[in-house]
Amino acid sequence: MRYLAFIQLDHFYVKELPGSNLPTVVTHDDCVLDADLAALKRGIRIGSGESEARAIMRGDGRFVAWDPEPFAKASHEWLTIASEFSDVIEPVQQHAAYVDLSLHPRPGKIFPSILKTLSSRLQLEVTGGLGPNRWLAKEVTGIITDARTVTANLDTRRLPADSEDIARLIQLGYRRIGEVAEIPFATLRRQFGERALGIARAARGGGDSEVQAKFPESSVASRFTFDGPPDTLEVLDRGLYTAADLLGKELSDRDAGGKQVELFFEREDGSVETRRRTFSQPIADREGVCRALKLMTSSLPDEQVYGLRVRMPGIVKATRVQLDLSGIKSKSERESSLRGALDRVCALFGTQAVVKGNEVQEPRWKTVRRVWGSTNGWTW
């Protein structure tokens, strides 16, 4: 089952604006995006039209047109906090984002922790919903355990469908989504054509459940869940090495590397212990990830944990450098390094790309000149 969270920060924009004695309204696309308490007391509604809001304020207020730049830093800050709990985050506005918790073993426990952590650190009211798809997570506050039951009593106007189709449903007498769900599909098909399938699916609690991993940007991640809380470094290491294997493969597939490593220990109470480190040299394979994690885990976590996540944000295309074998003294090490290098070249360019020196066919004219010179002592 998919577990998608929709999270939004209330009054995010007015909090970041310079203070004013006037009621403040933030607008975007001719709508009210945000408003402070003074404006709300005057009757301003978030989501209403800007012209309506100006009529209510009657010139006694401050209207600020939304611009992304003043809020970029604060938006990055709260998304970074949210990323401690998930590696798949899709911002939809600077104050709102979808967070995919499907891979988390305890999504119902971690969701309240995200809201509580954000609210505590940012000193803002944070709201959201957790559901099986995008539209329900956004429409319903809290945790949805039975999508069909939840949608049954919702107003038909909240259905994720074309406005004309919703108006048509209401005109036909279907004012609750549960009533729409009872319409035979053949009837829906006659009324709405190809759109009928989407309407029927949403009315039964279904819908789009894909979240794009857009934050943190250019990142790779992996996770590991323990059978029980690790009580020794050896048990912890097994989880770290498994996560490192997955991360190393991802880096290899992308032919990329990075210097930042983030390690998250997931606790039983839903909180997360975070460790971050930036290394001087790029990390681009499993061995590099393992070394980094060992440096970050010289001791067990402060509290019992049930899982861990490893992430490398800001990865870039790896810079390959041609190396020689002069610094390797051991013959076995030289042969091992050479075999590894040859295998990579062959895997990338094919087996015909590499030819051993003793297998190179010398041109006939060059052979004749070499034999003639060695026989007569002449330089040709």
Helices and strands as residue ranges (DSSP letters): E 4-9, H 12-16, E 24-28, E 31-35, H 37-41, H 50-57, E 62-65, G 69-71, H 72-82, E 89-93, E 96-100, H 107-122, E 126-131, H 134-139, E 142-143, H 147-152, G 156-158, H 163-171, H 177-181, H 185-192, G 193-195, H 196-203, E 220-225, H 233-254, E 256-267, E 272-283, H 286-296, E 305-312, E 316-317, H 331-349, G 351-353, G 357-359, H 364-376
